[in-house]
Amino acid sequence: MSDMEDKLTSGLAAIVGEANVSDRFVDRLCYSRDCGPDKAGVPAVVVRPASTDEVVGIVRFAGANRCSIFTRGRATTFLGSGVKDGVILLETTRMNRVEAIDLEAGYVVVQAGAIWHGIDADLKRRGYELAVPGGGGLFSCTIGGTVAVNAIPHGATEYGMTGDHVLALEVVLPSGDVVRTGSWSNPASEPIERNANAADLAGLFIGSYGILGIITRVVYRVRRIPEAEQFRFYAFDDYRDAIDAAGGIQARGAATFVVGLFGGPKPAGEDGDAFLHVVVRDRTCAAEARVREAEAICESHRGRPRPADGTRHYWQEHMYSWLRNTGPSAYYSDRPFFCPEVAGFVSTDGLKTAVALFRAMREEREGDFETYGIRVKGVDAYFARNGAYLWIDTLYDERRDDAWAYGLRLRSEIAERMFTDGRMSPGGLGAGIAPHILPKLGPAGELLKAVKRTLDPDGLLNPGLIVGEEKAR
Ligand SMILES: Cc1cc2nc3c(=O)[nH]c(=O)nc-3n(C[C@H](O)[C@H](O)[C@H](O)COP(=O)(O)OP(=O)(O)OC[C@H]3O[C@@H](n4cnc5c(N)ncnc54)[C@H](O)[C@@H]3O)c2cc1C
């Protein structure tokens, strides 16, 4: 071990205690990957702070030693975080307390490393829930990581995005300063309004993948659990009918959540070209009226009503495999695999073009798919309020280097074609996708780089991620 690595370990141990720092190779290796397909570097040391003060101490220590930090929640992102060799890996999961629940004001104050589902479980005991149910990773992801990537949650059709319900954030900047946003920036005030005190500073950090600051506390809206839940499932013989039906449901506000299946395995026991799962949550009478409206819309677009047990299982157990009427093992089959996901927002009508584009790309590459043993796991869309979030998942055998290389090449190609010809904008810019998309963003991409340079001139936080600039090591 080098003198520098020794110095890092002992310096960090002085801040968080010896038990919360590790430079053992096995630990460092385990903290190098996330759920994405990108091969990442190995950190020099792993550190696990328990408070904002400790995060400040680590950031100042890293700055003084010109060593970059990579922030990690539970590493459930599929988009590739890109840990670099030799960084300090700061893991947030010891910052896991629910600090305040104010049901009258409608919010909860939590430390950033708390697990999404754990917070929700606390609230559910009181008849409340987080204002969005979380994404599919909700059983393992942290709230800080979920806000940092602005995850696309279940319920997006009615409830919107993760970031829409953030009332305030506490963030440690690369300088070591701690900011609180919105009305919380007034030390005498409660965190009741995101848009107080000038610009929406919380918005700066939502979806920024941790390149601008380390989120240490999140104030998040809560809602009373709705009285009733209703589930419907429809099969369509033409995917364009399914998209038109989803558009009709969006226009009428007839459902809480609509998920469309446009590729990948058909749900077990079903026949059709595309499928819609429909979830309605509301007061009992309102839920009844909305579900009738959703049924009428689907049927007017030639949808065939099918048993909705899978829809109910999917919603209540948050298990993707139930989108296809099956438990997880049948869905994923042979492991280990890796999944270079391409995902993004597209208008509801534009989804027709995006689905057609992927189907054409897949047909052109039939031979390659065969050669590399690629399976399409899903071409699925969460319908948002005014568009859709499409995600295209292909599965590759993780043991085959040639398949791995092909999978990454194909991911770039799909991401670029979807952006240009498919009019799709990625939800997040993980390390794997950013180099292909950022240059296409024009002045918006330049602004993001300028903000990064201003807040983090020495490239201390998540170096190389999104804007690709590195200074500290
Ligand atoms: C089974 C499964 C299903 C999923 N379904 C969905 C889905 O439906 N919708 C969806 O959008 N995503 C989904 N995901 C992806 C994943 O859930 C999100 O990316 C997740 O919410 C990220 O949280 P995390 O704690 O794992 O963050 P990490 O993966 O650890 O970090 C993600 C990024 O955020 C940064 N970061 C983490 N914590 C902080 C912090 N405190 N401050 C600043 N930056 C930080 C990291 O540096 C990194 O760049 C799914 C994942 C799995 C495993």
The ligand as a MOL file (V3000), in Angstrom:
LIG
                    3D

  0  0  0     0  0            999 V3000
M  V30 BEGIN CTAB
M  V30 COUNTS 53 58 0 0 0
M  V30 BEGIN ATOM
M  V30 1 C -34.7730 -4.0700 -9.7250 0
M  V30 2 C -34.5620 -2.6200 -10.0470 0
M  V30 3 C -35.5990 -1.8860 -10.5810 0
M  V30 4 C -35.4140 -0.5400 -10.8920 0
M  V30 5 N -36.4860 0.1820 -11.3690 0
M  V30 6 C -36.3510 1.4870 -11.6340 0
M  V30 7 C -37.4720 2.2470 -12.0620 0
M  V30 8 O -38.5870 1.7530 -12.1360 0
M  V30 9 N -37.2700 3.5520 -12.3590 0
M  V30 10 C -36.0310 4.1290 -12.2510 0
M  V30 11 O -35.8830 5.3100 -12.5470 0
M  V30 12 N -34.9690 3.4360 -11.8230 0
M  V30 13 C -35.1090 2.1390 -11.5110 0
M  V30 14 N -34.0320 1.4090 -11.0660 0
M  V30 15 C -32.7520 2.0910 -10.9080 0
M  V30 16 C -32.5200 2.5370 -9.4540 0
M  V30 17 O -33.5660 2.1670 -8.6450 0
M  V30 18 C -32.3030 3.9890 -9.2920 0
M  V30 19 O -31.2530 4.3360 -10.0740 0
M  V30 20 C -32.0630 4.2290 -7.7850 0
M  V30 21 O -33.1710 4.8640 -7.2760 0
M  V30 22 C -30.7670 4.8380 -7.3850 0
M  V30 23 O -30.6100 4.7680 -5.9550 0
M  V30 24 P -29.2890 4.2040 -5.2750 0
M  V30 25 O -29.3660 4.4940 -3.8320 0
M  V30 26 O -29.0660 2.7920 -5.6360 0
M  V30 27 O -28.2010 5.1410 -5.9720 0
M  V30 28 P -26.8060 4.7080 -6.5920 0
M  V30 29 O -27.0300 3.7340 -7.7100 0
M  V30 30 O -25.8820 4.3140 -5.5280 0
M  V30 31 O -26.3190 6.0910 -7.2000 0
M  V30 32 C -26.8830 6.5840 -8.3880 0
M  V30 33 C -26.2220 7.9220 -8.7220 0
M  V30 34 O -26.5860 8.8940 -7.7460 0
M  V30 35 C -25.4430 9.3730 -7.0460 0
M  V30 36 N -25.8040 9.4560 -5.6260 0
M  V30 37 C -26.1910 8.4510 -4.8010 0
M  V30 38 N -26.4860 8.9330 -3.5900 0
M  V30 39 C -26.2670 10.2640 -3.6350 0
M  V30 40 C -26.3690 11.3230 -2.6900 0
M  V30 41 N -26.7570 11.0990 -1.4340 0
M  V30 42 N -26.0490 12.5710 -3.0880 0
M  V30 43 C -25.6470 12.8140 -4.3600 0
M  V30 44 N -25.5250 11.8710 -5.2920 0
M  V30 45 C -25.8380 10.6040 -4.9450 0
M  V30 46 C -24.3350 8.3810 -7.3140 0
M  V30 47 O -23.0700 9.0000 -7.2890 0
M  V30 48 C -24.6930 7.8670 -8.7000 0
M  V30 49 O -24.2100 8.7270 -9.6860 0
M  V30 50 C -34.1750 0.0730 -10.7030 0
M  V30 51 C -33.1290 -0.6680 -10.1370 0
M  V30 52 C -33.3190 -1.9980 -9.8030 0
M  V30 53 C -32.1850 -2.7460 -9.1890 0
M  V30 END ATOM
M  V30 BEGIN BOND
M  V30 1 1 1 2
M  V30 2 1 2 3
M  V30 3 2 2 52
M  V30 4 2 3 4
M  V30 5 1 4 5
M  V30 6 1 4 50
M  V30 7 2 5 6
M  V30 8 1 6 7
M  V30 9 1 6 13
M  V30 10 2 7 8
M  V30 11 1 7 9
M  V30 12 1 9 10
M  V30 13 2 10 11
M  V30 14 1 10 12
M  V30 15 2 12 13
M  V30 16 1 13 14
M  V30 17 1 14 15
M  V30 18 1 14 50
M  V30 19 1 15 16
M  V30 20 1 16 17
M  V30 21 1 16 18
M  V30 22 1 18 19
M  V30 23 1 18 20
M  V30 24 1 20 21
M  V30 25 1 20 22
M  V30 26 1 22 23
M  V30 27 1 23 24
M  V30 28 2 24 25
M  V30 29 1 24 26
M  V30 30 1 24 27
M  V30 31 1 27 28
M  V30 32 2 28 29
M  V30 33 1 28 30
M  V30 34 1 28 31
M  V30 35 1 31 32
M  V30 36 1 32 33
M  V30 37 1 33 34
M  V30 38 1 33 48
M  V30 39 1 34 35
M  V30 40 1 35 36
M  V30 41 1 35 46
M  V30 42 1 36 37
M  V30 43 1 36 45
M  V30 44 2 37 38
M  V30 45 1 38 39
M  V30 46 1 39 40
M  V30 47 2 39 45
M  V30 48 1 40 41
M  V30 49 2 40 42
M  V30 50 1 42 43
M  V30 51 2 43 44
M  V30 52 1 44 45
M  V30 53 1 46 47
M  V30 54 1 46 48
M  V30 55 1 48 49
M  V30 56 2 50 51
M  V30 57 1 51 52
M  V30 58 1 52 53
M  V30 END BOND
M  V30 END CTAB
M  END
